[in-house]
Amino acid sequence: MAATIQPAPVEDADASPGRAACLAALQARFGARFTVNETIREQHANTLTWQGNQPPDAVVFPETTEEVVEIVRLCAAHHTPMIPYGTGTSLEGHVNAPFGGVCIDTSRMKAVIAVHAEDLDVVVEPGVTRKELNEYLRDAGLFFPIDPGADASIGGMAATRCSGTNAVRYGTMRENVLALEVVLPDGRVIHTGSRAKKSAAGYDLTHLFIGSEGTLGVITKITLRLHGIPEAISAGCCPFPSVHAACDATIQTIQSGIPVARIELLDAASVRSVNAYSKIGLPETPMLLVEFHGTDASVQEQAARFGEIAEGLGGGPFEWATRAEDRTRLWQARHDAYWAGRAANPGMLTFATDVCVPISRLADCVEETTRDLESIGIAGATVGHVGDGNFHTQPFFDVNDAAQRVAIEGFLERLAARALAYGGTCTGEHGIGQGKMKFMAAEHGEDALGVMRAIKQAIDPENLMNPGKILPQRAGNMR
Amino acid sequence: MAATIQPAPVEDADASPGRAACLAALQARFGARFTVNETIREQHANTLTWQGNQPPDAVVFPETTEEVVEIVRLCAAHHTPMIPYGTGTSLEGHVNAPFGGVCIDTSRMKAVIAVHAEDLDVVVEPGVTRKELNEYLRDAGLFFPIDPGADASIGGMAATRCSGTNAVRYGTMRENVLALEVVLPDGRVIHTGSRAKKSAAGYDLTHLFIGSEGTLGVITKITLRLHGIPEAISAGCCPFPSVHAACDATIQTIQSGIPVARIELLDAASVRSVNAYSKIGLPETPMLLVEFHGTDASVQEQAARFGEIAEGLGGGPFEWATRAEDRTRLWQARHDAYWAGRAANPGMLTFATDVCVPISRLADCVEETTRDLESIGIAGATVGHVGDGNFHTQPFFDVNDAAQRVAIEGFLERLAARALAYGGTCTGEHGIGQGKMKFMAAEHGEDALGVMRAIKQAIDPENLMNPGKILPQRAGNMR
């Protein structure tokens, strides 16, 4: 097995006749759907987190798989990196272009190709966003459950193995993608999986591309599982005396088989900032927001059982949001927790950490993480998809204060190490991108990382697909 | 990307000093846990279906991961093929040794390493069988749902991406394996995944090894998801006027969100042979066997809703097996359908086909398949995991009648083509092994097959891990 990737050298765009020829050819072919405008290029690199902004040399907007093939063939012929792009809502620098190259923006690929209501599946192009898809599906009584908060594109969600608040019941993109169409780094088009619910036919290429973050090819079609819109939905919030009690309630809920659709933790700091930002007047203690899906009778039964569990752990009273608009307000407030935290800490930089651990270790991991931040004198707030053991602690810090930056780096190292020591992962749903490459060896071990490198080498031997992501490079390999 | 595998030539064991030296070294190291006994070798090759029996040169019985590493290193050093082995219950010649080599029988690796009740997971060695695991878990109130009928080993079930009657609710091995330990073809040991419920950290190696049928490495530990034993279980059978009506009832059940735990079709021919074999006195018409899991109240509600759907399609009356022993009898009868079919057709050979299609196409696919068999004058019977769109039509034929053999080959070709035309797969759960390699190109296309070959080449460049399975070889590559 190849132990390391030896990519072909890629020169600076300004200095490389190949790169310049590639851009000229794309310009000639795509006209107004090709741009080197600096503002647009910067918008197509990382804009959301403290990773720097590394714009591509150009952005191109294909409208069909065939156009993606043309772009990929041109780039491959000129040894030009390609960065597939959805909505740019990823959080770890996934869309940065550290070696320049061409950003392939799929946002014009917006067709819902086929809805198969009887089979509960849909085939879409990658630029369709999850909200657009659910708008489209509503009249058919169907919905697509994966909800990361941001209105991300389905292509990007597949590429990052995205999840969110509904994953505890419906799974992540890993469980909800049946099939893919992918343009390989040399321009060949493959189809992985099928519309059958299961298959034992050979290597699972679908799951290889889900979560590959654009490093193995460009996803151009996605077949998703759908679900019927539940007959009854009820949601509510339940205060707890401590994060530990809230986590224990979560464990008991999952263990007793209650098919909870969402179970979200907010610590007291998060509740305070959410109250201030969204004016929802929650009691300012650790809190679980929960939602149940089912028939009227089963939803009532689930809620009653959850209420008993909460009461047994000193939680409650459980307050219901029975009206759809109140539910929407509650979940919007939850999704806005990140922005609420920013508003509550003016002038401070923040970002969301993303470790995920076995749920038995969740309370300890959250509490140790909170104490760690306190010990370095940095404010923080935590929300979590606790049914999955996944939580996001946000530190709020002064990015211009070198000591705080160093302290945050140390905090992130300890957080990842803590999650791994508890049998977990450095990222539950945000992905590796650039930001977490340094944790890959610790999480997987050098030999498993070697298998990943061998696969990358086998599928993208020139290292042209989103280079500089997921797999830590040896220094000097590019530029 | 490498388009084809160019394996190192492997000579005949008798003629190869390398092979002989390998066997001698294993004999010296493993003593009584190594054998070249002909009967044992034949038992360790395919024994169940009409694929021939191709025994390995030797069988070795490791007890630890470290011993597997020793075996793999020895075999790799001597260019000797390795065939990982669980219980030998696979159905497509997966454990045959077409190029000879060493069968690595994992049946002595039987430790349940850790049960994490709060996290609903368990870590096991590959030789633990599913029934042994469920015995072990019962007192903790937990169970592992995947149930292929045979008492297969967990390692083999992971290697073949196995499923069975509970998959409609609980998923297949694809959804129920969290992490693996794998010995690579060069003897290095990797760990894939973690005990976290989800992760977005790099390429999904866990899913790459699930379903790889021993062609990429030897699975030596498996972390599985568990479930709480349901408070209430109810099961029963419901006759229908036609296969079509039973399939329509299945579609409506799934679509309306009833979380049915099992929903199994038996056609009239299967019911007749099951009645004769298991003496359960079912009405001899197409039949759905169903099971519901939940609380007392939710199980009653599910059953009532299913009953309404069945009645609306001319089915019923729905008969309950309320006592646990009656339920067990019912499901044992279902699992014995294969043997019941053999008993009903004395002197005839049979095997189970395994296509899987979107459920909207299931009724048509089953009926066309039945008519196809009738048209070539061969008896058949069908059972199916209809909630997944997966069915097993068993032909009964005279293996000594050359015309019937040819007719069956044609039937199998048409069956696979029919499933693919309906957007399905040639195998829902049995896997490719040797028997279905000829359908791989039609199912995946040459380019996707090329990606699979490139991955095999990257991880097993010498083609020593279970060669001659999954990926069709060019003629003359081995022996």
Boltz contact constraints between the chains, C-beta under 6 A:
constraints:
  - contact:
      token1: [A, 118]
      token2: [B, 251]
      max_distance: 6.0
  - contact:
      token1: [A, 118]
      token2: [B, 360]
      max_distance: 6.0
  - contact:
      token1: [A, 119]
      token2: [B, 358]
      max_distance: 6.0
  - contact:
      token1: [A, 119]
      token2: [B, 359]
      max_distance: 6.0
  - contact:
      token1: [A, 119]
      token2: [B, 360]
      max_distance: 6.0
  - contact:
      token1: [A, 161]
      token2: [B, 200]
      max_distance: 6.0
  - contact:
      token1: [A, 163]
      token2: [B, 198]
      max_distance: 6.0
  - contact:
      token1: [A, 172]
      token2: [B, 198]
      max_distance: 6.0
  - contact:
      token1: [A, 188]
      token2: [B, 447]
      max_distance: 6.0
  - contact:
      token1: [A, 190]
      token2: [B, 447]
      max_distance: 6.0
  - contact:
      token1: [A, 190]
      token2: [B, 448]
      max_distance: 6.0
  - contact:
      token1: [A, 194]
      token2: [B, 423]
      max_distance: 6.0
  - contact:
      token1: [A, 194]
      token2: [B, 424]
      max_distance: 6.0
  - contact:
      token1: [A, 194]
      token2: [B, 425]
      max_distance: 6.0
  - contact:
      token1: [A, 195]
      token2: [B, 358]
      max_distance: 6.0
  - contact:
      token1: [A, 195]
      token2: [B, 423]
      max_distance: 6.0
  - contact:
      token1: [A, 196]
      token2: [B, 356]
      max_distance: 6.0
  - contact:
      token1: [A, 196]
      token2: [B, 357]
      max_distance: 6.0
  - contact:
      token1: [A, 196]
      token2: [B, 389]
      max_distance: 6.0
  - contact:
      token1: [A, 196]
      token2: [B, 424]
      max_distance: 6.0
  - contact:
      token1: [A, 196]
      token2: [B, 425]
      max_distance: 6.0
  - contact:
      token1: [A, 197]
      token2: [B, 388]
      max_distance: 6.0
  - contact:
      token1: [A, 197]
      token2: [B, 389]
      max_distance: 6.0
  - contact:
      token1: [A, 198]
      token2: [B, 163]
      max_distance: 6.0
  - contact:
      token1: [A, 198]
      token2: [B, 172]
      max_distance: 6.0
  - contact:
      token1: [A, 198]
      token2: [B, 388]
      max_distance: 6.0
  - contact:
      token1: [A, 198]
      token2: [B, 428]
      max_distance: 6.0
  - contact:
      token1: [A, 199]
      token2: [B, 425]
      max_distance: 6.0
  - contact:
      token1: [A, 200]
      token2: [B, 161]
      max_distance: 6.0
  - contact:
      token1: [A, 200]
      token2: [B, 211]
      max_distance: 6.0
  - contact:
      token1: [A, 200]
      token2: [B, 427]
      max_distance: 6.0
  - contact:
      token1: [A, 200]
      token2: [B, 429]
      max_distance: 6.0
  - contact:
      token1: [A, 200]
      token2: [B, 431]
      max_distance: 6.0
  - contact:
      token1: [A, 201]
      token2: [B, 425]
      max_distance: 6.0
  - contact:
      token1: [A, 201]
      token2: [B, 426]
      max_distance: 6.0
  - contact:
      token1: [A, 201]
      token2: [B, 427]
      max_distance: 6.0
  - contact:
      token1: [A, 201]
      token2: [B, 432]
      max_distance: 6.0
  - contact:
      token1: [A, 201]
      token2: [B, 443]
      max_distance: 6.0
  - contact:
      token1: [A, 202]
      token2: [B, 432]
      max_distance: 6.0
  - contact:
      token1: [A, 202]
      token2: [B, 440]
      max_distance: 6.0
  - contact:
      token1: [A, 202]
      token2: [B, 452]
      max_distance: 6.0
  - contact:
      token1: [A, 202]
      token2: [B, 470]
      max_distance: 6.0
  - contact:
      token1: [A, 203]
      token2: [B, 452]
      max_distance: 6.0
  - contact:
      token1: [A, 203]
      token2: [B, 455]
      max_distance: 6.0
  - contact:
      token1: [A, 204]
      token2: [B, 207]
      max_distance: 6.0
  - contact:
      token1: [A, 204]
      token2: [B, 211]
      max_distance: 6.0
  - contact:
      token1: [A, 207]
      token2: [B, 204]
      max_distance: 6.0
  - contact:
      token1: [A, 207]
      token2: [B, 207]
      max_distance: 6.0
  - contact:
      token1: [A, 211]
      token2: [B, 200]
      max_distance: 6.0
  - contact:
      token1: [A, 211]
      token2: [B, 204]
      max_distance: 6.0
  - contact:
      token1: [A, 228]
      token2: [B, 255]
      max_distance: 6.0
  - contact:
      token1: [A, 228]
      token2: [B, 257]
      max_distance: 6.0
  - contact:
      token1: [A, 251]
      token2: [B, 118]
      max_distance: 6.0
  - contact:
      token1: [A, 255]
      token2: [B, 228]
      max_distance: 6.0
  - contact:
      token1: [A, 257]
      token2: [B, 228]
      max_distance: 6.0
  - contact:
      token1: [A, 297]
      token2: [B, 301]
      max_distance: 6.0
  - contact:
      token1: [A, 298]
      token2: [B, 298]
      max_distance: 6.0
  - contact:
      token1: [A, 301]
      token2: [B, 297]
      max_distance: 6.0
  - contact:
      token1: [A, 356]
      token2: [B, 196]
      max_distance: 6.0
  - contact:
      token1: [A, 357]
      token2: [B, 196]
      max_distance: 6.0
  - contact:
      token1: [A, 358]
      token2: [B, 119]
      max_distance: 6.0
  - contact:
      token1: [A, 358]
      token2: [B, 195]
      max_distance: 6.0
  - contact:
      token1: [A, 359]
      token2: [B, 119]
      max_distance: 6.0
  - contact:
      token1: [A, 360]
      token2: [B, 118]
      max_distance: 6.0
  - contact:
      token1: [A, 360]
      token2: [B, 119]
      max_distance: 6.0
  - contact:
      token1: [A, 388]
      token2: [B, 197]
      max_distance: 6.0
  - contact:
      token1: [A, 388]
      token2: [B, 198]
      max_distance: 6.0
  - contact:
      token1: [A, 389]
      token2: [B, 196]
      max_distance: 6.0
  - contact:
      token1: [A, 389]
      token2: [B, 197]
      max_distance: 6.0
  - contact:
      token1: [A, 423]
      token2: [B, 194]
      max_distance: 6.0
  - contact:
      token1: [A, 423]
      token2: [B, 195]
      max_distance: 6.0
  - contact:
      token1: [A, 424]
      token2: [B, 194]
      max_distance: 6.0
  - contact:
      token1: [A, 424]
      token2: [B, 196]
      max_distance: 6.0
  - contact:
      token1: [A, 425]
      token2: [B, 194]
      max_distance: 6.0
  - contact:
      token1: [A, 425]
      token2: [B, 196]
      max_distance: 6.0
  - contact:
      token1: [A, 425]
      token2: [B, 199]
      max_distance: 6.0
  - contact:
      token1: [A, 425]
      token2: [B, 201]
      max_distance: 6.0
  - contact:
      token1: [A, 426]
      token2: [B, 201]
      max_distance: 6.0
  - contact:
      token1: [A, 427]
      token2: [B, 200]
      max_distance: 6.0
  - contact:
      token1: [A, 427]
      token2: [B, 201]
      max_distance: 6.0
  - contact:
      token1: [A, 428]
      token2: [B, 198]
      max_distance: 6.0
  - contact:
      token1: [A, 429]
      token2: [B, 200]
      max_distance: 6.0
  - contact:
      token1: [A, 431]
      token2: [B, 200]
      max_distance: 6.0
  - contact:
      token1: [A, 432]
      token2: [B, 201]
      max_distance: 6.0
  - contact:
      token1: [A, 432]
      token2: [B, 202]
      max_distance: 6.0
  - contact:
      token1: [A, 440]
      token2: [B, 202]
      max_distance: 6.0
  - contact:
      token1: [A, 443]
      token2: [B, 201]
      max_distance: 6.0
  - contact:
      token1: [A, 447]
      token2: [B, 188]
      max_distance: 6.0
  - contact:
      token1: [A, 447]
      token2: [B, 190]
      max_distance: 6.0
  - contact:
      token1: [A, 448]
      token2: [B, 190]
      max_distance: 6.0
  - contact:
      token1: [A, 452]
      token2: [B, 202]
      max_distance: 6.0
  - contact:
      token1: [A, 452]
      token2: [B, 203]
      max_distance: 6.0
  - contact:
      token1: [A, 454]
      token2: [B, 458]
      max_distance: 6.0
  - contact:
      token1: [A, 455]
      token2: [B, 455]
      max_distance: 6.0
  - contact:
      token1: [A, 455]
      token2: [B, 458]
      max_distance: 6.0
  - contact:
      token1: [A, 458]
      token2: [B, 454]
      max_distance: 6.0
  - contact:
      token1: [A, 458]
      token2: [B, 455]
      max_distance: 6.0
  - contact:
      token1: [A, 458]
      token2: [B, 458]
      max_distance: 6.0
  - contact:
      token1: [A, 470]
      token2: [B, 202]
      max_distance: 6.0
